[in-house]
Amino acid sequence: MAGVLIHWFRNDLRLHDNAALLRSVAHCRREGLSLLPVAWHSPSVPAPTRWGFDRVGMHRRSFRLQALEGLAQQLQRLGSDLWVLDDTDPGAFIELARLAGAREVVAEAIEAPEELAEVQALRTGGLRVETVWQSSLLAPEDLPWSGDRVPDVFTAFRQGVERAGLQAPEPLPAITQLPPWPDRLERPDPQASPPLPEGATDERSSFPYGSAAWQGHEAAALDHLDRYLAAGSPHTYKATRNALSGRDFASHWSPWFSVGALSARQAMAQLRVFEAEHGSNEGSYWLWFELLWRDHFRFVMRQHGVRLFAARGLARDRSSATRGGNPAAEARWRQGRTGLPLVDAAMRELDHTGYLSNRLRQIVASALIHDLGGDWRAGAAWFEHCLIDFDVYSNQGNWAYIAGVGTDPRGGRRFNLDKQTQDHDADGAYRRKWL
């Protein structure tokens, strides 16, 4: 072989609908290169935050490891393998490239500040890095705004998309052949899987990723998508989506989206087939609606970047969300010991299982910011630590939205805890489950 190309897997741990991987394969075939698939930033590597806890907690780590193991097995069936680089230092990646004889890298584009800095560090180290945008439902170049300057307000974004009649592109075919593994590198030794956290198999969990059907890899994701559609669940989605827990109240696509074991375009394409066969209604429309929310957060971060990580966010005026926080209250909130029963139940579920319903995420975020005086960025960091479906775009965007320093035109959302409890847990079943 004349040389080696590195394909850097990031949050795209799949073979289906993977434009970046297809780009790598095509480049190798055109130039006669071998291919080294690499996953950098193993979740096993500790990375402390300014808030006193690691960036990646046990549930996120375990779920991502499932996705990596599944991807490695798929690559092995195609005659290749996956090199998992257990290091956060760009120098380790650059050294691996030197050992393999590689100068070029292809990877998914993630346009968040730290992820952009990673790419720049590799380029500074002498590697040629090509990134491919592929995580959104809609293609940025198809948006009906010049220069990709999308509206900051979601309603204006959605209305513009729907007026223009935009639809998601069809998903790309799954890879079925790969270039050979580099001659200069031995295959990585198989690693024993660490034991799963206790909460991964808890029967109370809405997403028990320790069970076979809910594991983090691509095969489980595609099977779940098939089952969800076969059950007719899109038709009831809007009516059930605000439930606090359960296995069938929501689509539960987001954990697989987060690691890239499932692409949004694959989910949307199969949803359109479902609607063609069974009809569309408000419920199936609402899945499209929420995938547009996911896209909107992506495009907003592409525009505003690091501003979304500052205390004041996108706000022009100082707000209560920027007053320095309350470390003691933030600690009680993380521990589920605030004295607010619904909040405490939710925070204990989150810590124990790595998952929380969307309704409860909004409730606990509002409580931290507006009732306890906490720093919204501390809450966003704890969700990043805990959630198996952590996504940098949606997490930062949602927290800033609730705090009133993001894209909410009403200046933030404060939820009345008494009303939320009465509306969603009037019989106390959820609180009894977790308290």
C-alpha positions as CSV (number, residue, x, y, z in Angstrom):
1,M,0.0,0.0,0.0
2,A,1.2,3.5,-0.8
3,G,0.0,5.0,2.4
4,V,-2.5,5.2,5.2
5,L,-5.6,7.3,5.9
6,I,-7.0,7.6,9.4
7,H,-10.7,7.6,9.8
8,W,-11.4,9.2,13.1
9,F,-14.7,8.1,14.6
10,R,-16.3,10.8,16.8
11,N,-20.0,10.8,17.5
12,D,-20.7,8.6,14.5
13,L,-20.2,5.1,15.7
14,R,-22.1,3.3,12.9
15,L,-21.8,2.0,9.3
16,H,-25.1,3.2,8.0
17,D,-25.6,6.8,6.7
18,N,-22.0,7.8,7.5
19,A,-20.9,10.4,4.9
20,A,-17.5,10.8,6.6
21,L,-16.7,7.1,6.5
22,L,-17.8,6.9,2.9
23,R,-15.5,9.8,2.1
24,S,-12.6,7.9,3.8
25,V,-13.3,4.7,1.9
26,A,-13.6,6.5,-1.4
27,H,-10.4,8.4,-0.8
28,C,-8.5,5.1,0.1
29,R,-9.8,3.4,-3.1
30,R,-8.9,6.3,-5.3
31,E,-5.4,6.7,-3.9
32,G,-4.6,3.1,-3.1
33,L,-4.4,3.7,0.7
34,S,-5.0,1.4,3.7
35,L,-7.4,2.6,6.4
36,L,-6.9,3.0,10.1
37,P,-10.2,3.4,12.0
38,V,-9.5,5.3,15.2
39,A,-11.7,6.3,18.1
40,W,-10.0,9.1,20.1
41,H,-11.0,10.2,23.6
42,S,-11.9,6.9,25.1
43,P,-14.5,7.5,27.8
44,S,-12.3,5.7,30.2
45,V,-9.9,8.6,30.5
46,P,-10.8,11.0,33.4
47,A,-11.3,14.7,32.5
48,P,-12.1,16.9,35.5
49,T,-14.5,19.8,35.2
50,R,-14.3,23.2,37.1
51,W,-17.3,22.0,39.1
52,G,-15.5,19.3,41.0
53,F,-16.6,16.1,39.1
54,D,-15.4,14.3,36.0
55,R,-16.8,15.3,32.7
56,V,-17.8,11.8,31.8
57,G,-19.6,9.7,34.5
58,M,-20.0,6.0,34.8
59,H,-23.2,5.8,32.7
60,R,-22.0,7.8,29.8
61,R,-18.8,5.9,29.8
62,S,-20.5,2.5,29.9
63,F,-23.0,3.3,27.1
64,R,-20.3,4.7,24.8
65,L,-18.1,1.7,25.4
66,Q,-21.0,-0.5,24.3
67,A,-21.2,1.5,21.1
68,L,-17.4,1.3,20.5
69,E,-17.5,-2.5,21.1
70,G,-20.3,-2.9,18.7
71,L,-18.5,-0.8,16.1
72,A,-15.3,-2.8,16.5
73,Q,-17.2,-6.0,15.9
74,Q,-18.7,-4.7,12.7
75,L,-15.4,-3.5,11.5
76,Q,-13.8,-6.8,12.3
77,R,-16.5,-8.6,10.2
78,L,-15.4,-6.4,7.3
79,G,-11.8,-7.4,7.8
80,S,-10.7,-4.2,9.6
81,D,-10.7,-3.2,13.3
82,L,-11.0,-0.2,15.6
83,W,-8.1,1.4,17.4
84,V,-9.4,3.0,20.6
85,L,-6.9,5.7,21.7
86,D,-7.0,6.0,25.5
87,D,-5.6,9.5,25.8
88,T,-6.9,13.0,25.7
89,D,-3.6,14.5,24.5
90,P,-3.5,15.4,20.7
91,G,0.1,14.3,20.8
92,A,-1.0,10.7,21.3
93,F,-3.1,10.9,18.1
94,I,-0.2,12.5,16.2
95,E,2.2,9.8,17.4
96,L,-0.2,7.0,16.4
97,A,-0.4,8.6,12.9
98,R,3.4,8.7,12.7
99,L,3.6,5.0,13.7
100,A,1.0,4.1,11.1
101,G,2.6,6.2,8.4
102,A,-0.5,8.4,8.1
103,R,-0.6,12.1,7.3
104,E,-4.3,12.5,6.4
105,V,-7.4,12.2,8.6
106,V,-11.1,12.3,7.8
107,A,-13.7,12.8,10.6
108,E,-17.2,14.0,11.4
109,A,-17.4,17.7,11.9
110,I,-18.5,18.8,15.4
111,E,-18.7,22.6,15.5
112,A,-18.5,23.1,19.2
113,P,-15.5,25.0,20.7
114,E,-13.5,22.2,22.2
115,E,-14.2,19.8,19.3
116,L,-13.0,22.5,16.8
117,A,-9.9,23.0,19.0
118,E,-9.1,19.2,18.8
119,V,-9.1,19.4,15.0
120,Q,-6.9,22.5,15.0
121,A,-4.5,20.8,17.4
122,L,-4.1,17.9,14.9
123,R,-3.6,20.3,12.0
124,T,-1.0,22.2,14.1
125,G,0.8,18.9,14.7
126,G,1.2,18.3,10.9
127,L,-1.8,16.3,10.0
128,R,-4.2,17.1,7.2
129,V,-7.7,16.9,8.6
130,E,-10.9,16.9,6.5
131,T,-14.1,17.2,8.4
132,V,-17.6,16.3,7.1
133,W,-20.8,17.7,8.5
134,Q,-23.3,14.9,8.9
135,S,-25.1,15.0,12.3
136,S,-28.1,17.2,11.4
137,L,-31.3,16.1,9.7
138,L,-31.2,18.9,7.2
139,A,-28.2,19.8,5.1
140,P,-26.8,23.3,6.0
141,E,-26.4,24.2,2.4
142,D,-30.2,23.6,1.8
143,L,-31.4,26.0,4.5
144,P,-33.3,29.0,3.2
145,W,-31.1,31.6,4.8
146,S,-28.1,33.2,3.1
147,G,-24.7,32.3,4.7
148,D,-26.4,29.7,6.9
149,R,-27.5,32.6,9.2
150,V,-30.5,30.8,10.7
151,P,-32.9,32.6,13.0
152,D,-32.1,32.3,16.7
153,V,-35.8,31.7,17.5
154,F,-36.9,28.2,16.8
155,T,-40.4,29.1,15.6
156,A,-39.0,31.3,12.9
157,F,-36.5,28.5,12.0
158,R,-39.3,25.9,11.8
159,Q,-41.6,28.1,9.8
160,G,-38.9,29.0,7.3
161,V,-38.0,25.3,6.8
162,E,-41.6,24.3,6.3
163,R,-42.4,27.2,4.0
164,A,-39.4,26.1,1.9
165,G,-40.7,22.5,1.8
166,L,-37.3,21.2,3.0
167,Q,-37.1,17.5,3.7
168,A,-34.2,15.4,5.1
169,P,-31.9,13.9,2.5
170,E,-32.2,10.1,2.1
171,P,-29.8,8.2,4.3
172,L,-26.6,6.9,2.7
173,P,-26.1,3.1,2.3
174,A,-24.2,1.2,4.9
175,I,-20.6,0.4,4.3
176,T,-20.1,-3.2,3.2
177,Q,-16.4,-3.2,2.3
178,L,-13.4,-1.6,3.8
179,P,-9.8,-1.0,2.7
180,P,-7.2,-3.1,4.4
181,W,-5.7,-2.6,7.8
182,P,-2.3,-0.8,7.7
183,D,0.6,-3.2,7.4
184,R,2.8,-1.3,9.9
185,L,0.4,-1.8,12.8
186,E,-0.6,-4.9,14.7
187,R,-4.3,-5.3,15.4
188,P,-5.3,-4.0,18.9
189,D,-5.7,-6.5,21.6
190,P,-9.3,-7.2,22.7
191,Q,-10.2,-5.5,25.9
192,A,-12.4,-6.9,28.7
193,S,-15.5,-5.0,29.2
194,P,-15.7,-3.4,32.7
195,P,-18.7,-4.2,34.8
196,L,-21.8,-2.2,34.3
197,P,-23.1,0.2,36.9
198,E,-25.9,-1.1,39.0
199,G,-28.5,1.3,37.6
200,A,-27.9,0.0,34.0
201,T,-30.2,-3.0,34.6
202,D,-32.6,-1.4,37.1
203,E,-36.2,-2.4,36.2
204,R,-37.3,1.1,37.1
205,S,-35.2,2.7,34.4
206,S,-36.8,4.1,31.3
207,F,-33.6,3.1,29.3
208,P,-32.0,0.0,30.9
209,Y,-28.9,0.0,28.7
210,G,-27.6,-3.0,30.5
211,S,-30.3,-5.1,28.8
212,A,-29.6,-6.5,25.3
213,A,-32.3,-4.5,23.6
214,W,-31.1,-1.2,24.9
215,Q,-27.3,-1.4,24.5
216,G,-25.4,1.4,22.9
217,H,-24.4,-0.2,19.6
218,E,-25.8,0.2,16.0
219,A,-27.6,-3.2,15.9
220,A,-29.6,-2.4,19.0
221,A,-30.4,1.1,17.7
222,L,-31.8,-0.2,14.4
223,D,-33.7,-3.0,16.0
224,H,-35.3,-0.5,18.4
225,L,-36.3,1.8,15.6
226,D,-38.0,-1.1,13.8
227,R,-39.9,-2.1,16.9
228,Y,-40.9,1.4,17.7
229,L,-42.4,1.9,14.3
230,A,-44.0,-1.6,14.1
231,A,-45.8,-0.9,17.3
232,G,-47.4,2.2,15.8
233,S,-45.9,4.4,18.5
234,P,-45.4,7.6,16.3
235,H,-49.2,8.0,16.3
236,T,-49.4,8.4,20.1
237,Y,-46.1,10.3,20.6
238,K,-47.4,13.7,21.2
239,A,-50.0,12.4,23.7
240,T,-47.4,10.5,25.7
241,R,-44.2,12.5,25.4
242,N,-44.5,14.4,28.7
243,A,-44.7,11.3,30.8
244,L,-42.1,11.1,33.5
245,S,-40.9,7.5,33.0
246,G,-41.6,4.3,31.1
247,R,-40.3,2.3,28.1
248,D,-42.8,3.5,25.5
249,F,-43.8,7.1,26.2
250,A,-41.1,8.5,24.0
251,S,-39.1,7.4,21.0
252,H,-35.9,6.9,23.1
253,W,-33.8,7.6,20.0
254,S,-31.6,10.2,21.7
255,P,-29.1,7.9,23.4
256,W,-28.3,6.2,20.1
257,F,-28.2,9.6,18.3
258,S,-25.7,10.9,20.9
259,V,-23.1,8.3,20.1
260,G,-24.0,8.1,16.4
261,A,-25.2,4.5,16.5
262,L,-28.3,5.8,14.8
263,S,-28.5,8.7,12.4
264,A,-31.4,11.2,12.4
265,R,-31.8,10.8,8.7
266,Q,-32.2,7.0,9.0
267,A,-34.9,7.5,11.7
268,M,-36.7,10.2,9.6
269,A,-36.6,8.0,6.5
270,Q,-38.2,5.1,8.2
271,L,-40.7,7.4,9.9
272,R,-41.7,8.6,6.4
273,V,-42.2,5.0,5.2
274,F,-44.4,4.4,8.3
275,E,-46.5,7.5,7.5
276,A,-46.9,6.4,3.9
277,E,-48.2,3.0,5.0
278,H,-50.2,4.0,8.1
279,G,-50.9,7.7,7.7
280,S,-49.6,10.7,9.4
281,N,-51.1,12.5,12.4
282,E,-50.1,15.1,15.0
283,G,-48.0,12.5,16.9
284,S,-45.9,11.5,13.9
285,Y,-45.5,15.2,12.9
286,W,-44.2,15.9,16.4
287,L,-41.3,13.6,15.9
288,W,-40.3,15.7,12.9
289,F,-40.9,18.9,15.0
290,E,-38.5,17.7,17.7
291,L,-35.9,16.6,15.2
292,L,-36.1,20.2,13.9
293,W,-35.4,21.4,17.4
294,R,-32.3,19.2,17.5
295,D,-31.2,20.7,14.2
296,H,-31.8,24.2,15.4
297,F,-29.5,23.8,18.4
298,R,-26.8,22.6,16.0
299,F,-27.1,25.5,13.6
300,V,-27.3,28.0,16.5
301,M,-24.0,26.7,17.9
302,R,-22.4,26.9,14.5
303,Q,-23.3,30.6,14.5
304,H,-22.5,31.6,18.1
305,G,-19.9,29.1,19.2
306,V,-18.2,29.9,22.5
307,R,-20.8,32.5,23.5
308,L,-23.2,29.7,24.4
309,F,-20.7,28.5,27.0
310,A,-20.4,31.9,28.8
311,A,-22.5,32.8,31.8
312,R,-24.4,35.5,29.9
313,G,-24.8,33.3,26.8
314,L,-26.5,35.2,24.0
315,A,-28.2,37.6,26.4
316,R,-27.5,41.3,25.8
317,D,-28.5,42.3,29.4
318,R,-27.3,40.9,32.6
319,S,-29.8,38.4,34.1
320,S,-30.3,36.4,37.3
321,A,-28.7,33.5,35.4
322,T,-25.2,35.2,35.6
323,R,-24.9,36.0,39.3
324,G,-22.2,33.4,40.3
325,G,-24.3,30.5,41.3
326,N,-24.8,28.8,44.7
327,P,-22.3,25.9,45.1
328,A,-24.0,24.5,48.2
329,A,-27.4,24.4,46.5
330,E,-25.8,23.0,43.3
331,A,-24.3,20.1,45.4
332,R,-27.7,19.4,47.0
333,W,-29.3,19.4,43.6
334,R,-26.8,16.9,42.2
335,Q,-27.4,14.6,45.2
336,G,-31.2,14.8,45.1
337,R,-31.4,16.5,48.5
338,T,-33.0,19.9,47.8
339,G,-36.2,19.2,49.8
340,L,-38.2,19.6,46.6
341,P,-39.6,16.0,46.2
342,L,-40.2,15.9,42.5
343,V,-36.8,17.4,41.8
344,D,-35.0,15.1,44.3
345,A,-36.7,12.0,42.8
346,A,-35.6,13.0,39.3
347,M,-32.1,13.8,40.3
348,R,-31.7,10.4,42.0
349,E,-33.1,8.7,38.9
350,L,-30.6,10.6,36.7
351,D,-27.6,9.7,38.9
352,H,-28.7,6.0,39.2
353,T,-29.6,5.3,35.6
354,G,-28.0,8.0,33.4
355,Y,-31.4,8.8,31.9
356,L,-34.2,11.2,32.6
357,S,-37.4,12.1,30.7
358,N,-37.5,15.4,28.8
359,R,-40.2,16.8,31.0
360,L,-38.1,16.1,34.1
361,R,-35.0,17.6,32.6
362,Q,-36.9,20.9,32.1
363,I,-38.3,20.8,35.6
364,V,-34.9,20.1,37.4
365,A,-33.1,22.7,35.2
366,S,-35.7,25.3,36.1
367,A,-35.5,24.4,39.8
368,L,-31.7,24.7,39.9
369,I,-31.6,28.1,38.1
370,H,-34.8,29.8,39.3
371,D,-35.6,28.2,42.7
372,L,-32.1,27.4,44.0
373,G,-30.1,30.2,42.5
374,G,-27.6,27.8,40.8
375,D,-25.3,28.5,37.9
376,W,-26.9,27.1,34.8
377,R,-23.5,26.1,33.5
378,A,-23.0,23.9,36.6
379,G,-26.3,22.1,35.7
380,A,-25.3,21.7,32.1
381,A,-22.0,20.2,33.2
382,W,-23.8,17.7,35.5
383,F,-26.0,16.6,32.7
384,E,-22.9,16.2,30.5
385,H,-21.5,14.0,33.3
386,C,-24.6,11.8,33.7
387,L,-26.6,11.5,30.6
388,I,-26.1,8.6,28.3
389,D,-27.7,10.8,25.6
390,F,-25.5,13.8,26.2
391,D,-25.2,16.0,23.0
392,V,-23.2,19.1,23.2
393,Y,-25.5,21.1,21.0
394,S,-28.8,20.2,22.6
395,N,-27.5,20.2,26.1
396,Q,-26.0,23.6,26.0
397,G,-28.8,25.0,23.9
398,N,-31.5,23.7,26.3
399,W,-29.8,24.9,29.5
400,A,-29.2,28.4,28.1
401,Y,-32.9,28.4,26.9
402,I,-34.3,27.7,30.3
403,A,-31.9,30.1,31.9
404,G,-33.0,32.9,29.6
405,V,-29.6,33.4,28.0
406,G,-30.2,31.3,24.9
407,T,-32.7,31.4,22.1
408,D,-36.0,31.7,24.1
409,P,-37.7,34.9,23.0
410,R,-39.6,35.0,26.4
411,G,-36.3,35.3,28.4
412,G,-36.2,31.9,30.0
413,R,-38.6,29.3,31.4
414,R,-39.5,29.0,35.1
415,F,-41.7,26.0,35.9
416,N,-44.1,26.1,38.8
417,L,-43.2,23.0,40.8
418,D,-46.5,22.6,42.4
419,K,-48.3,22.7,39.1
420,Q,-45.8,20.4,37.4
421,T,-46.2,17.9,40.3
422,Q,-50.0,18.0,40.0
423,D,-50.0,17.8,36.3
424,H,-47.5,14.9,35.9
425,D,-47.3,13.1,39.2
426,A,-50.6,13.8,41.0
427,D,-50.7,10.3,42.5
428,G,-47.1,10.4,43.7
429,A,-46.2,7.2,41.8
430,Y,-43.0,8.7,40.4
431,R,-41.8,10.2,43.7
432,R,-42.4,6.9,45.5
433,K,-40.4,5.0,42.8
434,W,-37.3,7.1,43.4
435,L,-37.6,8.5,46.9
